[in-house]
Amino acid sequence: MLKPFVINRPVFFGSLAIIGLFLAVGVVFPHQADEIFGGLQAGILQSFGWLYLLAVAVVVIGVLLICISRYGQLKLGPDDATPDFGFLSWIAMLFAAGMGIGLMFYGVGEPMTHYMLPPTAEPRSVAAVREAMAVTFFHWGIHAWAIYAIVGLSLAYFGYRYNLPLTIRSGLYPLLKDRINGPIGHAVDIFAIGGTVFGLATSMGVGVSQINSGLNYLLGIPVGPQIQLPLIAGITFAATLSVVSGLDKGVRILSELNLAVAILLMLFVLVVGPTGELFRDLVQNIGLYLDGLVLRTFNIYAYEPTPWIDAWTLFYWAWWISWSPFVGMFIARISRGRTVREFITAVLFIPAGFTFIWMTVFGNTAIFIDTTVAAGALGDAIARDLSVGLFEFFNYLPFPMLTSTLAVILVAIFFVTSADSGSLVVDAIAAGGETETTTLQRVFWCAMSGSVAAGLLLAGGLGALQSATIASALPFVLVILALMWSLLAGMRADLAQLEAHRAGVGSVPAQPAAGDTWQRRLALMLRAPRKAEVERFIESEVRPALKQVASELSARGRQADVEDGENGAIALRAPAEGVRDFVYGVALASHPLPVLSPRASTKPEQGYEARSYFSSGNRGYDIMGMGRDQIIADVLMQFERYLRLVKTPEVQILQGAPEHGGGT
């Protein structure tokens, strides 16, 4: 029996309509498509280019302020959450997120292009070298990762702290409340899907152009759509096989191997290139980047208009914005339990730091070669075709056939993993945050991404892909700004509650239940309950106690209900107007038991608890063994604390935020 489709119908069909509109232009007007897309791009950048630049500047400043402020101490999850991954493993995954098709394509091409045609300096001069590297660092630095950080932080914060679905609309909960499930929320997710699909299609177009150039260099295969379209089809098919066969582990291992090979390739260039000069160049490049950071952040060349800003900076900002739901979802999923400060510091500086090293090694080496042994020939080849830059570059280093072959393989694997992962993210958003969807749905979005890349590449080449990316990113600029505003509102409320809790506001000591002797409590401490015992306890003691309190609250005019959550969790919820709901929940939680021998530590036994949780995200505790009256007393203690806390003005921001349904 086939599993039913899991889709949010307005989002699914709305996003298909927008994607279909762009594809229809290429199909219906194939000869005029390039002109249509070019006019669209020019119109958007002329009217709204300032908005892209200003929005990214606001995001960078906002993310840095959140990091250094008191909000940095808040956790992505309940206050007692621990990270899902060790620090080094987490850093390694963030490091991997900084790699991709873009670095392979632009590592040589962008610095060389700016060196030959800089924004303001004399071409091919020393000043042009400085400007080329400063601009390249600016495009690939913290601005890109600040965009990813604000989206990922919003997803992780509201997803893990309040158990809202991992969709973009959830980040707007403090502003929209329950309206996130209405037309506005649907529109936000549609913009996210459109941006992600077109951003993914642009990466595919860049990747397939470079693969085609590499095959031309290695095997003499011609360059053109007749080769690029089958390449897109073949690599999309490989990504689809990954989705269908569930080879997540294999793809992950392949990705990690790919990253390792890319690093080895970079080290090879560092060793055979002008090694000493490259280390000096890196220090100089960082200084140039920091020196011009503020001016470049706000420089739109208002008094000296130039098409350079449209072709480079504004396109990059649109690309990063459209790509942000994909990267944001990735970094959110691996960051549960981290503090906000840890998250921002790592996301902003670790991938950007690696990118700076990569761009220095490839970019400065290419400029060195062009000014020495190549005598300008490398620059001329890149000027004719940017996609051949990496292979022409390797031609001046030892083992060019080997390095070029490795480069083609690297780009192909980055292509497959991007298509695979991107389709899963789009599928999750289209399904309303549901990650357990049917295989056919994931295959559909994988095929859709390949079709968009092929259709727009055929209609207008990379220019059409860039135009679609810039257009799709425009509405999402406003969404990102709203996400930051909403995140600050939610954090302000949570910080007020956290500080009030630490100060003891509303604290009422729990009273032991009648008959709860110290001998009985000691027995519970020494014997770890089994999973079935905790589940029986929740059903036989917790549920009746919560129903009694809910019934009494309702009888006294305060609506209250008992709700079932995930993994057998149960919660008493009393909705409130203008403030966060009161929630007292109990969930089955597990933890490894202490072991007394090294052998047992490899697979420790699990102990189980009946762990409480609350709408504030404050630390819960084990109530296993409490009697029904004691549970009621504990609920009343938390309710009294809640009533005192919500009188604090800073707390009265969130209304009824859902809470997590279980622990592990």
Backbone hydrogen bonds, N-H to C=O, Kabsch-Sander energy under -0.5 kcal/mol:
donor,donor_aa,acceptor,acceptor_aa,energy
7,I,5,F,-0.6
8,N,430,A,-3.3
9,R,7,I,-0.9
12,F,8,N,-3.0
13,F,9,R,-2.6
14,G,10,P,-1.8
15,S,11,V,-2.4
16,L,12,F,-1.6
17,A,13,F,-1.9
18,I,14,G,-1.7
19,I,15,S,-2.5
20,G,16,L,-2.8
21,L,17,A,-1.6
22,F,18,I,-1.5
23,L,19,I,-2.0
24,A,20,G,-2.5
25,V,21,L,-1.3
26,G,22,F,-1.1
27,V,23,L,-1.8
28,V,24,A,-3.3
29,F,25,V,-2.2
33,A,29,F,-1.2
36,I,32,Q,-2.7
37,F,33,A,-3.1
38,G,34,D,-2.3
39,G,35,E,-2.4
40,L,36,I,-2.3
41,Q,37,F,-2.5
42,A,38,G,-2.4
43,G,39,G,-2.5
44,I,40,L,-2.3
45,L,41,Q,-2.4
46,Q,42,A,-2.2
47,S,43,G,-1.9
48,F,44,I,-3.3
49,G,45,L,-1.5
51,L,48,F,-0.5
52,Y,48,F,-1.7
53,L,49,G,-2.0
54,L,50,W,-2.8
55,A,51,L,-2.8
56,V,52,Y,-2.1
57,A,53,L,-1.8
58,V,54,L,-2.5
59,V,55,A,-2.3
60,V,56,V,-2.4
61,I,57,A,-2.4
62,G,58,V,-2.8
63,V,59,V,-2.8
64,L,60,V,-2.1
65,L,61,I,-2.3
66,I,62,G,-2.3
67,C,63,V,-2.0
68,I,64,L,-1.9
69,S,65,L,-1.2
72,G,69,S,-1.5
73,Q,70,R,-1.6
74,L,71,Y,-1.6
76,L,338,R,-2.6
77,G,75,K,-1.6
79,D,617,G,-3.5
81,A,78,P,-2.2
84,D,336,R,-1.4
90,W,86,G,-2.7
91,I,87,F,-2.7
92,A,88,L,-2.3
93,M,89,S,-1.9
94,L,90,W,-2.2
95,F,91,I,-2.7
96,A,92,A,-2.1
97,A,93,M,-1.8
98,G,94,L,-1.0
98,G,95,F,-0.7
99,M,96,A,-1.6
104,M,100,G,-1.3
105,F,101,I,-2.4
106,Y,102,G,-3.1
107,G,103,L,-1.7
109,G,105,F,-0.7
110,E,106,Y,-1.7
112,M,108,V,-1.7
113,T,109,G,-2.3
114,H,110,E,-2.5
115,Y,111,P,-1.9
116,M,112,M,-2.0
117,L,113,T,-2.8
124,R,115,Y,-2.7
125,S,122,E,-1.3
129,V,125,S,-1.7
130,R,126,V,-2.0
131,E,127,A,-2.5
132,A,128,A,-2.7
133,M,129,V,-2.2
134,A,130,R,-2.2
135,V,131,E,-2.6
136,T,132,A,-2.1
137,F,133,M,-2.4
138,F,134,A,-2.0
139,H,135,V,-2.3
140,W,136,T,-1.6
141,G,137,F,-0.6
141,G,138,F,-0.7
144,A,141,G,-0.6
145,W,141,G,-1.2
146,A,142,I,-2.2
147,I,143,H,-1.6
148,Y,144,A,-1.7
149,A,145,W,-2.4
150,I,146,A,-2.2
151,V,147,I,-1.5
152,G,148,Y,-2.9
153,L,149,A,-3.1
154,S,150,I,-1.7
155,L,151,V,-2.3
156,A,152,G,-2.7
157,Y,153,L,-2.7
158,F,154,S,-2.0
159,G,155,L,-1.8
160,Y,156,A,-2.4
161,R,157,Y,-1.8
162,Y,158,F,-0.7
163,N,159,G,-0.6
164,L,158,F,-2.0
166,L,433,G,-0.5
167,T,165,P,-2.4
170,S,167,T,-1.1
171,G,167,T,-0.5
171,G,168,I,-1.5
172,L,169,R,-1.9
173,Y,170,S,-1.6
175,L,172,L,-0.9
176,L,172,L,-2.7
177,K,173,Y,-2.9
179,R,176,L,-2.0
180,I,177,K,-1.6
181,N,178,D,-1.7
182,G,179,R,-2.0
185,G,179,R,-1.0
186,H,182,G,-2.3
187,A,183,P,-2.5
188,V,184,I,-2.1
189,D,185,G,-2.0
190,I,186,H,-2.2
191,F,187,A,-2.5
192,A,188,V,-2.0
193,I,189,D,-2.4
194,G,190,I,-2.8
195,G,191,F,-2.7
196,T,192,A,-2.4
197,V,193,I,-2.8
198,F,194,G,-2.3
199,G,195,G,-2.6
200,L,196,T,-2.9
201,A,197,V,-2.4
202,T,198,F,-2.1
203,S,199,G,-2.0
204,M,200,L,-2.4
205,G,201,A,-2.6
206,V,202,T,-2.5
207,G,203,S,-2.7
208,V,204,M,-3.0
209,S,205,G,-1.7
210,Q,206,V,-1.8
211,I,207,G,-2.5
212,N,208,V,-2.3
213,S,209,S,-2.0
214,G,210,Q,-2.5
215,L,211,I,-2.6
216,N,212,N,-2.0
217,Y,213,S,-2.1
218,L,214,G,-2.5
219,L,215,L,-3.1
220,G,215,L,-0.6
220,G,216,N,-1.1
221,I,215,L,-1.2
227,I,224,G,-1.7
228,Q,224,G,-2.5
229,L,225,P,-2.5
231,L,227,I,-1.7
232,I,228,Q,-2.4
233,A,229,L,-2.5
234,G,230,P,-2.9
235,I,231,L,-2.6
236,T,232,I,-2.5
237,F,233,A,-2.1
238,A,234,G,-1.9
239,A,235,I,-2.2
240,T,236,T,-2.3
241,L,237,F,-2.4
242,S,238,A,-1.7
243,V,239,A,-1.9
244,V,240,T,-2.8
245,S,241,L,-2.8
246,G,242,S,-0.9
247,L,242,S,-1.3
248,D,246,G,-1.4
251,V,247,L,-2.8
252,R,248,D,-2.5
253,I,249,K,-2.5
254,L,250,G,-2.5
255,S,251,V,-2.6
256,E,252,R,-2.5
257,L,253,I,-2.5
258,N,254,L,-2.5
259,L,255,S,-2.4
260,A,256,E,-2.2
261,V,257,L,-2.4
262,A,258,N,-2.3
263,I,259,L,-2.3
264,L,260,A,-2.2
265,L,261,V,-2.4
266,M,262,A,-2.1
267,L,263,I,-2.6
268,F,264,L,-2.3
269,V,265,L,-2.0
270,L,266,M,-2.3
271,V,267,L,-2.4
272,V,268,F,-2.7
273,G,269,V,-1.9
275,T,273,G,-2.2
278,L,274,P,-2.3
279,F,275,T,-1.7
280,R,276,G,-1.5
281,D,277,E,-3.0
282,L,278,L,-2.4
283,V,279,F,-1.6
284,Q,280,R,-2.2
285,N,281,D,-3.4
286,I,282,L,-2.2
287,G,283,V,-1.8
288,L,284,Q,-2.6
289,Y,285,N,-2.6
290,L,286,I,-2.5
291,D,287,G,-2.4
292,G,288,L,-1.8
293,L,290,L,-0.9
296,R,292,G,-2.7
297,T,293,L,-1.8
298,F,294,V,-1.3
298,F,295,L,-0.5
299,N,295,L,-1.0
300,I,298,F,-0.9
309,I,306,T,-0.9
310,D,306,T,-0.6
311,A,307,P,-2.3
312,W,308,W,-1.9
314,L,309,I,-2.8
315,F,310,D,-0.6
316,Y,312,W,-2.9
317,W,313,T,-2.7
318,A,314,L,-2.1
319,W,315,F,-2.6
320,W,316,Y,-3.2
321,I,317,W,-2.3
322,S,318,A,-2.6
323,W,319,W,-1.9
324,S,320,W,-0.9
324,S,321,I,-0.7
326,F,323,W,-0.6
327,V,323,W,-2.0
328,G,324,S,-2.9
329,M,325,P,-1.9
330,F,326,F,-1.9
331,I,327,V,-2.6
332,A,328,G,-1.9
333,R,329,M,-2.2
334,I,330,F,-1.0
335,S,332,A,-1.2
337,G,76,L,-2.6
338,R,335,S,-1.8
340,V,74,L,-2.7
341,R,72,G,-2.5
343,F,339,T,-2.5
344,I,340,V,-2.5
345,T,341,R,-2.4
346,A,342,E,-2.4
347,V,343,F,-2.7
348,L,344,I,-2.6
349,F,345,T,-1.8
350,I,346,A,-1.9
353,G,349,F,-2.0
354,F,350,I,-2.0
355,T,351,P,-2.3
356,F,352,A,-2.2
357,I,353,G,-1.6
358,W,354,F,-2.5
359,M,355,T,-3.0
360,T,356,F,-2.0
361,V,357,I,-2.6
362,F,358,W,-2.6
363,G,359,M,-2.2
364,N,359,M,-0.6
364,N,360,T,-1.5
365,T,360,T,-0.7
365,T,361,V,-0.8
366,A,362,F,-2.1
367,I,363,G,-2.2
368,F,364,N,-2.4
369,I,365,T,-2.6
370,D,366,A,-2.6
371,T,367,I,-1.9
372,T,368,F,-0.6
372,T,369,I,-0.9
374,A,369,I,-2.6
375,A,369,I,-0.6
375,A,372,T,-0.5
376,G,370,D,-2.1
377,A,374,A,-1.9
380,D,376,G,-1.9
381,A,377,A,-2.2
382,I,378,L,-2.0
383,A,379,G,-2.2
384,R,380,D,-1.5
385,D,381,A,-1.8
388,V,385,D,-1.2
389,G,386,L,-1.4
392,E,388,V,-2.5
393,F,389,G,-2.0
394,F,390,L,-2.2
395,N,391,F,-1.1
396,Y,393,F,-1.7
397,L,394,F,-1.8
403,T,399,F,-2.4
404,S,400,P,-2.3
405,T,401,M,-2.1
406,L,402,L,-2.4
407,A,403,T,-2.1
408,V,404,S,-2.2
409,I,405,T,-2.2
410,L,406,L,-2.7
411,V,407,A,-2.5
412,A,408,V,-2.2
413,I,409,I,-2.4
414,F,410,L,-2.6
415,F,411,V,-2.3
416,V,412,A,-2.3
417,T,413,I,-2.7
418,S,414,F,-2.2
419,A,415,F,-2.3
420,D,416,V,-2.6
421,S,417,T,-2.7
422,G,418,S,-2.7
423,S,419,A,-1.9
424,L,420,D,-1.4
425,V,421,S,-1.9
426,V,422,G,-2.4
427,D,423,S,-2.3
428,A,424,L,-2.1
429,I,425,V,-2.1
430,A,426,V,-2.6
431,A,427,D,-1.4
432,G,429,I,-1.6
433,G,428,A,-3.1
434,E,431,A,-0.6
437,T,435,T,-1.3
442,R,438,T,-1.5
443,V,439,T,-2.5
444,F,440,L,-2.2
445,W,441,Q,-2.0
446,C,442,R,-1.9
447,A,443,V,-2.7
448,M,444,F,-2.4
449,S,445,W,-2.1
450,G,446,C,-1.7
451,S,447,A,-2.4
452,V,448,M,-2.6
453,A,449,S,-2.2
454,A,450,G,-2.5
455,G,451,S,-3.1
456,L,452,V,-2.6
457,L,453,A,-2.0
458,L,454,A,-2.2
459,A,455,G,-1.9
460,G,456,L,-2.6
461,G,456,L,-0.5
461,G,457,L,-1.5
463,G,460,G,-0.7
464,A,460,G,-0.8
464,A,461,G,-0.6
465,L,461,G,-1.5
466,Q,462,L,-2.6
467,S,463,G,-2.3
468,A,464,A,-2.4
469,T,465,L,-2.1
470,I,466,Q,-2.5
471,A,467,S,-2.4
472,S,468,A,-2.5
473,A,469,T,-1.7
474,L,470,I,-0.8
474,L,471,A,-0.6
476,F,472,S,-0.6
477,V,473,A,-1.2
477,V,474,L,-0.9
478,L,474,L,-0.7
479,V,475,P,-1.2
480,I,476,F,-2.4
481,L,477,V,-1.9
482,A,478,L,-2.2
483,L,479,V,-2.5
484,M,480,I,-1.9
485,W,481,L,-1.9
486,S,482,A,-2.8
487,L,483,L,-2.6
488,L,484,M,-2.1
489,A,485,W,-1.9
490,G,486,S,-2.4
491,M,487,L,-2.7
492,R,488,L,-2.3
493,A,489,A,-1.7
494,D,490,G,-2.3
495,L,491,M,-2.8
496,A,492,R,-1.8
497,Q,493,A,-2.0
498,L,494,D,-2.6
499,E,495,L,-2.6
500,A,496,A,-2.1
501,H,497,Q,-2.5
502,R,498,L,-2.2
503,A,499,E,-1.8
504,G,501,H,-1.0
505,V,500,A,-2.6
507,S,504,G,-1.9
516,D,513,A,-2.0
517,T,515,G,-1.7
521,R,517,T,-2.0
522,L,518,W,-2.1
523,A,519,Q,-2.1
524,L,520,R,-1.8
525,M,521,R,-1.7
526,L,522,L,-1.8
527,R,523,A,-1.3
528,A,526,L,-0.6
534,V,530,R,-2.0
535,E,531,K,-2.3
536,R,532,A,-2.3
537,F,533,E,-2.4
538,I,534,V,-2.4
539,E,535,E,-1.8
540,S,536,R,-3.2
541,E,537,F,-2.5
542,V,537,F,-1.7
543,R,538,I,-2.4
545,A,541,E,-1.7
546,L,542,V,-2.7
547,K,543,R,-2.4
548,Q,544,P,-2.1
549,V,545,A,-2.0
550,A,546,L,-2.6
551,S,547,K,-2.5
552,E,548,Q,-2.1
553,L,549,V,-2.7
554,S,550,A,-2.4
555,A,551,S,-2.1
556,R,552,E,-1.3
557,G,554,S,-1.6
558,R,553,L,-2.8
559,Q,557,G,-0.7
561,D,573,R,-2.4
563,E,561,D,-0.5
563,E,571,A,-3.2
565,G,569,A,-2.8
568,G,565,G,-0.7
569,A,566,E,-1.5
570,I,586,V,-2.3
571,A,563,E,-2.5
572,L,584,Y,-2.9
573,R,561,D,-3.0
573,R,571,A,-0.5
574,A,582,F,-2.6
578,G,576,A,-0.6
582,F,574,A,-2.1
583,V,581,D,-0.6
584,Y,572,L,-2.3
585,G,613,Y,-2.8
586,V,570,I,-3.0
587,A,611,R,-2.8
588,L,567,N,-0.5
589,A,609,E,-2.3
591,H,607,G,-2.1
593,L,605,E,-3.3
601,S,597,S,-1.2
602,T,598,P,-0.5
602,T,599,R,-1.2
603,K,600,A,-1.1
607,G,591,H,-3.7
608,Y,529,P,-1.0
609,E,589,A,-2.7
611,R,587,A,-2.3
611,R,609,E,-0.9
612,S,621,Y,-2.6
613,Y,585,G,-2.1
615,S,583,V,-0.7
617,G,614,F,-1.3
623,I,610,A,-2.6
626,M,623,I,-2.2
631,I,627,G,-2.4
632,I,628,R,-2.2
633,A,629,D,-2.3
634,D,630,Q,-2.2
635,V,631,I,-2.4
636,L,632,I,-2.4
637,M,633,A,-2.1
638,Q,634,D,-2.2
639,F,635,V,-2.4
640,E,636,L,-2.5
641,R,637,M,-2.0
642,Y,638,Q,-2.5
643,L,639,F,-2.5
644,R,640,E,-1.7
645,L,641,R,-2.4
646,V,642,Y,-2.6
647,K,644,R,-0.7
648,T,645,L,-2.2
651,V,648,T,-1.6
652,Q,648,T,-0.7
652,Q,649,P,-1.0
653,I,651,V,-2.5
654,L,651,V,-0.7
656,G,579,V,-0.8
656,G,654,L,-0.6
663,G,588,L,-1.1
